Amino acid sequence: MMVGDIPVRDTLVGWGAWRLARHGFTPAPRLSLARWRTLSPAAKAAHDLTRAATHANLPLLGTPMSRAVDRLLSARIRQNAFKARPATRSGVMVSGGGYQGKTETVCEIAAAFEDSWRELHQTNLETVPGTRDAWVPVAYVQTPVTAKPKSTCKAILDFYGAPTKRMDLPDLVAQVAASLTDHGTKVLILDDITRLRMHRADDQDTLDLIRAFMSMHVTLVLVGVDIPGSGLMNEGRAAAHGPGRRPVNGWEPTQTERRFDLVELDRFRYDTPEQITAWSAHLAGVENHLRLLKARSGMLTDGTMPEYLYARTNGVVGLLERLVEDGCTEAIAGGTERLTESLLNSLPLALVDATGRDAHAGEIPAVPARPRRRRNGAFDDHGPTPDTA
């Protein structure tokens, strides 16, 4: 199946379209080189295009790190969704580096919850008789690059398509509360939350506002790069007010820590046998979804390839995906139809399409340099041997 319009998840319609279609991509069929050679030129071209689409849409593979996020976040969402008491719901912070799959992992977990929630209830439990509010169990919102309380409220209301013009902050907050309730929203995801700079007063006010959302009977999920190092957990109070000074607005320094569970979606490591095995297993999963005509079993896992791929990507799954996709494109175009270290080493790993990512917030990772090949000097002429007599 070829790719059509890409849904924008930070709108109600876009989220719904993505949720329903997220597992609908059909990869190219597996053909042997001999079978491919029997195709007509037009059929070969069509199959090659489908293979390119397959490599550009590799599935989200589970990792030991993402499974840990799934266990915590899925449990928290479901526990909160069934709570009948008016108590504040605990939230979850998902931290990690750029291109490590935080957004995709969180969205998949939330979409799976929405699938099951809709199947369980069939209708919006919060619907008021005589009204027809859309049922929105999950809302996904991008944190504004310059986040302030008003702009954050507007971003949430924009997801629902609710009016925001000529409204002051109290009206906006009230409208957010009404939208969350009327639409039966159980999960509110605020992505790229570390765009908040905790040394700024506006950003601290925004964090105070975000915590207030937790009393609106939703599970608040904050996603960002290096949340512990961003100051969000300690609310930036020490940095903004100096050691020994009292926090402003009456908030205790650990208020945010008490309300959120923090889970790290880390990159792969390559230090212990268990970590190396996990990396190789992930490479095997990626290899299984490739459609190169001369590929062999173990193409990404045999010999020094796992070590080489780790050196090129530093264990970051998004960088691995980019390198493999570019390698497959080159392998098809050049007719080699397999991935090798020499082919991959000829390709730069440049994140030129990072539009919309905030480099200052750590959303774009550092790309490791290509390993230098040591020249074989076995046959070099080193001159006459010194006379040691």
MARPAPA-546988 format. One line per field, with one value per residue (C-alpha): residue in three letters; chain; x, y, z. Coordinates in nm, 3 decimals. Layout:
N
resn = (ala  ...)
chain = (A  ...)
px = (X  ...)
py = (Y  ...)
pz = (Z  ...)
This chain:
389
resn = (met  met  val  gly  asp  ile  pro  val  arg  asp  thr  leu  val  gly  trp  gly  ala  trp  arg  leu  ala  arg  his  gly  phe  thr  pro  ala  pro  arg  leu  ser  leu  ala  arg  trp  arg  thr  leu  ser  pro  ala  ala  lys  ala  ala  his  asp  leu  thr  arg  ala  ala  thr  his  ala  asn  leu  pro  leu  leu  gly  thr  pro  met  ser  arg  ala  val  asp  arg  leu  leu  ser  ala  arg  ile  arg  gln  asn  ala  phe  lys  ala  arg  pro  ala  thr  arg  ser  gly  val  met  val  ser  gly  gly  gly  tyr  gln  gly  lys  thr  glu  thr  val  cys  glu  ile  ala  ala  ala  phe  glu  asp  ser  trp  arg  glu  leu  his  gln  thr  asn  leu  glu  thr  val  pro  gly  thr  arg  asp  ala  trp  val  pro  val  ala  tyr  val  gln  thr  pro  val  thr  ala  lys  pro  lys  ser  thr  cys  lys  ala  ile  leu  asp  phe  tyr  gly  ala  pro  thr  lys  arg  met  asp  leu  pro  asp  leu  val  ala  gln  val  ala  ala  ser  leu  thr  asp  his  gly  thr  lys  val  leu  ile  leu  asp  asp  ile  thr  arg  leu  arg  met  his  arg  ala  asp  asp  gln  asp  thr  leu  asp  leu  ile  arg  ala  phe  met  ser  met  his  val  thr  leu  val  leu  val  gly  val  asp  ile  pro  gly  ser  gly  leu  met  asn  glu  gly  arg  ala  ala  ala  his  gly  pro  gly  arg  arg  pro  val  asn  gly  trp  glu  pro  thr  gln  thr  glu  arg  arg  phe  asp  leu  val  glu  leu  asp  arg  phe  arg  tyr  asp  thr  pro  glu  gln  ile  thr  ala  trp  ser  ala  his  leu  ala  gly  val  glu  asn  his  leu  arg  leu  leu  lys  ala  arg  ser  gly  met  leu  thr  asp  gly  thr  met  pro  glu  tyr  leu  tyr  ala  arg  thr  asn  gly  val  val  gly  leu  leu  glu  arg  leu  val  glu  asp  gly  cys  thr  glu  ala  ile  ala  gly  gly  thr  glu  arg  leu  thr  glu  ser  leu  leu  asn  ser  leu  pro  leu  ala  leu  val  asp  ala  thr  gly  arg  asp  ala  his  ala  gly  glu  ile  pro  ala  val  pro  ala  arg  pro  arg  arg  arg  arg  asn  gly  ala  phe  asp  asp  his  gly  pro  thr  pro  asp  thr  ala)
chain = (A  A  A  A  A  A  A  A  A  A  A  A  A  A  A  A  A  A  A  A  A  A  A  A  A  A  A  A  A  A  A  A  A  A  A  A  A  A  A  A  A  A  A  A  A  A  A  A  A  A  A  A  A  A  A  A  A  A  A  A  A  A  A  A  A  A  A  A  A  A  A  A  A  A  A  A  A  A  A  A  A  A  A  A  A  A  A  A  A  A  A  A  A  A  A  A  A  A  A  A  A  A  A  A  A  A  A  A  A  A  A  A  A  A  A  A  A  A  A  A  A  A  A  A  A  A  A  A  A  A  A  A  A  A  A  A  A  A  A  A  A  A  A  A  A  A  A  A  A  A  A  A  A  A  A  A  A  A  A  A  A  A  A  A  A  A  A  A  A  A  A  A  A  A  A  A  A  A  A  A  A  A  A  A  A  A  A  A  A  A  A  A  A  A  A  A  A  A  A  A  A  A  A  A  A  A  A  A  A  A  A  A  A  A  A  A  A  A  A  A  A  A  A  A  A  A  A  A  A  A  A  A  A  A  A  A  A  A  A  A  A  A  A  A  A  A  A  A  A  A  A  A  A  A  A  A  A  A  A  A  A  A  A  A  A  A  A  A  A  A  A  A  A  A  A  A  A  A  A  A  A  A  A  A  A  A  A  A  A  A  A  A  A  A  A  A  A  A  A  A  A  A  A  A  A  A  A  A  A  A  A  A  A  A  A  A  A  A  A  A  A  A  A  A  A  A  A  A  A  A  A  A  A  A  A  A  A  A  A  A  A  A  A  A  A  A  A  A  A  A  A  A  A  A  A  A  A  A  A  A  A  A  A  A  A  A  A  A  A  A  A  A  A  A  A  A  A  A  A  A  A  A  A  A  A  A  A  A  A)
px = (0.000  0.141  0.142  -0.123  -0.181  -0.005  -0.241  -0.137  -0.183  -0.222  -0.578  -0.883  -0.943  -0.576  -0.532  -0.836  -0.718  -0.370  -0.505  -0.726  -0.463  -0.147  -0.118  -0.261  0.058  0.118  0.489  0.615  0.595  0.916  1.059  1.373  1.618  1.526  1.155  1.218  1.413  1.109  0.901  0.837  1.022  0.704  0.641  1.002  0.973  0.646  0.791  1.099  0.878  0.685  1.013  1.122  0.793  0.849  1.194  1.060  0.788  0.969  0.744  0.797  0.982  0.966  1.287  1.364  1.344  1.012  0.858  0.945  0.768  0.469  0.437  0.434  0.233  -0.031  -0.092  -0.112  -0.356  -0.589  -0.581  -0.664  -0.935  -1.129  -1.098  -1.434  -1.301  -1.242  -0.881  -0.593  -0.467  -0.096  0.085  0.380  0.689  0.864  1.221  1.497  1.723  1.624  1.526  1.482  1.118  0.956  0.670  0.592  0.606  0.377  0.132  0.113  0.046  -0.223  -0.382  -0.395  -0.569  -0.820  -0.890  -0.970  -1.160  -1.388  -1.443  -1.528  -1.775  -1.898  -2.004  -1.883  -1.960  -1.952  -2.212  -2.480  -2.832  -2.929  -2.569  -2.343  -1.988  -1.728  -1.578  -1.204  -1.044  -0.692  -0.569  -0.220  -0.072  0.265  0.405  0.449  0.812  0.765  0.525  0.318  0.000  -0.224  -0.042  -0.047  -0.422  -0.473  -0.267  -0.490  -0.809  -0.680  -0.669  -1.044  -1.114  -1.258  -1.277  -0.992  -1.025  -1.074  -1.043  -0.830  -0.641  -0.918  -1.162  -0.908  -0.844  -1.219  -1.259  -0.981  -1.152  -1.486  -1.332  -1.156  -1.477  -1.729  -1.524  -1.457  -1.080  -0.887  -0.531  -0.369  -0.026  0.195  0.489  0.826  0.761  1.128  1.076  0.988  1.290  1.257  1.468  1.184  0.892  0.640  0.757  0.728  0.375  0.304  0.425  0.199  -0.090  -0.003  -0.010  -0.354  -0.475  -0.415  -0.720  -0.936  -0.955  -0.712  -0.381  -0.125  0.166  0.464  0.721  1.059  1.435  1.635  1.354  1.569  1.830  1.573  1.471  1.111  1.129  1.251  1.045  1.354  1.318  1.677  1.809  1.567  1.573  1.908  1.996  1.824  1.543  1.182  0.991  0.733  0.357  0.365  0.477  0.709  1.028  0.916  0.555  0.611  0.809  0.524  0.266  0.455  0.627  0.941  1.042  1.343  1.331  1.705  1.915  2.070  2.395  2.681  2.879  2.757  2.674  2.305  2.310  2.493  2.241  1.951  2.108  2.164  1.805  1.681  1.897  1.751  1.402  1.493  1.652  1.334  1.143  1.389  1.318  1.660  1.692  2.040  2.001  2.109  2.015  2.245  2.312  2.286  2.386  2.687  3.054  3.141  2.819  2.646  2.950  2.977  2.608  2.637  2.938  2.746  2.428  2.533  2.243  1.977  1.692  1.597  1.950  1.963  1.638  1.773  2.099  1.927  1.671  1.942  2.146  1.854  1.792  2.156  2.160  1.859  1.982  2.332  2.215  2.411  2.080  2.241  2.375  2.747  2.978  3.150  2.820  2.694  3.026  2.994  2.673  2.658  2.415  2.270  1.942  1.846  1.470  1.454  1.199  0.989  1.244  1.405  1.780  1.819  1.585  1.796  1.544  1.818  2.086  2.456  2.542  2.856  3.129  3.180  3.446  3.776  3.907  4.262  4.479  4.651  5.022  5.151  5.317  5.447  5.815  5.956  6.309  6.623  6.641  6.867  7.210  7.205  7.545)
py = (0.000  0.338  0.640  0.910  1.223  1.218  1.294  1.575  1.429  1.755  1.802  1.598  1.487  1.418  1.211  1.001  0.945  0.843  0.612  0.422  0.397  0.351  -0.023  -0.012  0.009  -0.302  -0.366  -0.484  -0.859  -1.056  -1.148  -1.337  -1.188  -1.459  -1.379  -1.004  -1.060  -1.222  -0.904  -0.657  -0.323  -0.151  -0.416  -0.393  -0.015  -0.048  -0.310  -0.097  0.198  -0.022  -0.141  0.220  0.293  -0.013  0.104  0.454  0.311  0.060  -0.038  0.076  -0.213  -0.280  -0.247  -0.328  0.046  0.102  -0.199  -0.044  0.276  0.071  -0.112  0.207  0.433  0.177  0.088  0.453  0.546  0.255  0.298  0.668  0.610  0.387  0.615  0.747  0.973  1.342  1.316  1.447  1.188  1.106  1.187  1.040  1.208  1.027  1.144  1.054  1.191  1.314  1.059  0.782  0.719  0.887  1.045  0.736  0.509  0.732  0.784  0.411  0.336  0.606  0.493  0.134  0.257  0.454  0.148  -0.060  0.221  0.273  -0.101  -0.128  0.160  0.216  0.572  0.880  0.834  1.212  1.296  1.534  1.454  1.681  1.745  1.579  1.641  1.442  1.160  1.222  0.978  1.101  1.453  1.505  1.856  1.999  2.237  2.580  2.674  2.982  2.841  3.075  2.996  3.151  2.991  2.650  2.675  2.779  2.484  2.245  2.413  2.412  2.031  2.029  2.312  2.517  2.899  3.099  3.452  3.745  3.524  3.611  3.348  3.259  3.209  2.996  2.775  2.734  2.642  2.383  2.227  2.223  2.066  1.791  1.707  1.743  1.530  1.256  1.299  1.059  1.123  1.459  1.432  1.741  1.667  1.847  1.975  2.062  2.359  2.520  2.710  2.705  3.018  3.220  3.333  3.270  2.912  2.850  2.989  2.752  2.455  2.564  2.573  2.230  2.083  2.237  2.030  1.720  1.806  1.783  1.402  1.328  1.145  1.409  1.271  1.501  1.402  1.570  1.550  1.503  1.606  1.559  1.799  2.052  2.176  2.063  1.820  2.083  2.350  2.559  2.721  2.685  2.812  3.103  3.216  3.105  2.851  2.887  3.111  3.015  2.901  3.142  3.086  2.854  2.547  2.307  2.220  1.857  1.926  1.815  1.510  1.403  1.426  1.252  0.920  0.964  0.696  0.709  0.591  0.548  0.458  0.114  0.048  -0.175  -0.246  -0.582  -0.915  -0.856  -0.511  -0.639  -0.922  -0.676  -0.456  -0.754  -0.871  -0.525  -0.533  -0.873  -0.725  -0.439  -0.678  -0.884  -0.588  -0.504  -0.593  -0.610  -0.872  -0.994  -0.969  -1.267  -1.379  -1.208  -0.910  -0.672  -0.909  -1.108  -1.025  -0.668  -0.517  -0.474  -0.295  -0.081  0.018  0.105  0.326  0.506  0.563  0.554  0.315  0.575  0.397  0.701  0.736  0.363  0.388  0.682  0.506  0.183  0.366  0.564  0.247  0.060  0.346  0.339  -0.042  -0.044  0.245  0.098  -0.258  -0.405  -0.498  -0.559  -0.354  -0.368  -0.166  -0.015  0.095  0.247  0.414  0.598  0.765  1.071  1.062  1.413  1.513  1.763  1.721  1.815  2.089  2.169  2.034  2.266  2.206  2.418  2.178  1.877  1.746  1.690  1.444  1.467  1.243  1.030  1.073  0.795  0.550  0.595  0.288  0.207  0.170  -0.165  -0.083  -0.438  -0.370  -0.017  0.054  0.178  0.224  0.032  -0.145  0.047  -0.113  -0.251  -0.414)
pz = (0.000  -0.099  0.127  0.098  0.301  0.638  0.931  1.164  1.510  1.700  1.577  1.668  1.309  1.246  1.563  1.477  1.121  1.239  1.509  1.269  0.995  1.202  1.134  0.783  0.577  0.369  0.293  -0.042  -0.103  -0.070  -0.409  -0.489  -0.734  -0.985  -0.955  -0.986  -1.308  -1.468  -1.422  -1.699  -1.678  -1.560  -1.294  -1.178  -1.140  -0.950  -0.717  -0.653  -0.559  -0.319  -0.168  -0.121  0.057  0.277  0.382  0.450  0.677  0.894  1.187  1.543  1.703  2.073  2.272  2.636  2.704  2.525  2.696  3.033  2.925  2.807  3.138  3.343  3.114  3.018  3.382  3.490  3.211  3.283  3.660  3.630  3.369  3.609  3.912  4.031  4.306  4.232  4.350  4.136  3.887  3.890  3.567  3.379  3.239  2.953  2.910  2.665  2.396  2.053  1.784  2.042  1.962  2.263  2.070  1.864  2.168  2.377  2.091  2.022  2.390  2.406  2.079  2.203  2.518  2.309  2.095  2.403  2.578  2.277  2.245  2.614  2.637  2.279  2.369  2.558  2.927  2.978  2.714  2.840  2.715  2.428  2.317  2.063  2.183  1.992  2.197  2.239  2.486  2.394  2.310  2.166  2.184  2.085  2.346  2.182  2.117  2.333  2.589  2.800  2.990  2.722  2.427  2.600  2.660  2.298  2.174  2.371  2.250  1.891  1.913  1.975  1.732  2.019  1.999  2.155  2.018  2.254  2.562  2.864  3.065  3.317  3.028  2.841  3.144  3.194  2.828  2.853  3.157  2.974  2.660  2.855  3.041  2.759  2.520  2.775  2.746  2.968  2.843  2.762  2.599  2.597  2.369  2.366  2.718  2.768  2.541  2.872  3.003  3.378  3.429  3.273  3.488  3.206  3.175  3.549  3.537  3.248  3.453  3.738  3.491  3.354  3.704  3.749  3.452  3.664  3.874  3.560  3.584  3.300  3.293  3.200  2.996  2.948  2.685  2.652  2.615  2.936  3.169  3.485  3.346  3.224  3.568  3.531  3.820  4.068  3.886  3.822  4.162  4.275  3.942  3.930  4.292  4.425  4.693  5.026  4.901  4.942  4.633  4.493  4.465  4.767  4.568  4.743  4.551  4.511  4.408  4.051  4.159  4.383  4.106  3.826  3.767  3.557  3.308  3.076  2.715  2.681  2.381  2.341  2.524  2.412  2.728  2.861  2.693  2.770  2.609  2.303  2.269  2.292  2.021  1.792  1.846  1.747  1.433  1.346  1.378  1.145  0.896  0.883  0.740  0.461  0.099  -0.067  -0.340  -0.246  0.129  0.333  0.680  0.930  0.702  0.999  1.279  1.161  1.204  1.295  1.154  1.495  1.634  1.322  1.330  1.696  1.627  1.350  1.554  1.920  1.979  1.890  1.710  1.501  1.367  1.293  1.099  0.897  0.816  0.714  0.500  0.319  0.279  0.124  -0.119  -0.225  -0.248  -0.480  -0.694  -0.728  -0.785  -0.494  -0.321  0.018  0.306  0.379  0.598  0.296  0.142  0.467  0.534  0.203  0.324  0.548  0.836  0.826  0.988  0.721  0.768  1.137  1.066  1.369  1.617  1.870  1.873  2.188  2.372  2.273  2.019  1.757  1.873  1.800  1.505  1.552  1.292  1.041  1.160  0.981  0.806  0.907  0.601  0.559  0.575  0.547  0.211  0.284  0.217  0.548  0.417  0.503  0.836  1.078  1.128  1.478  1.455)
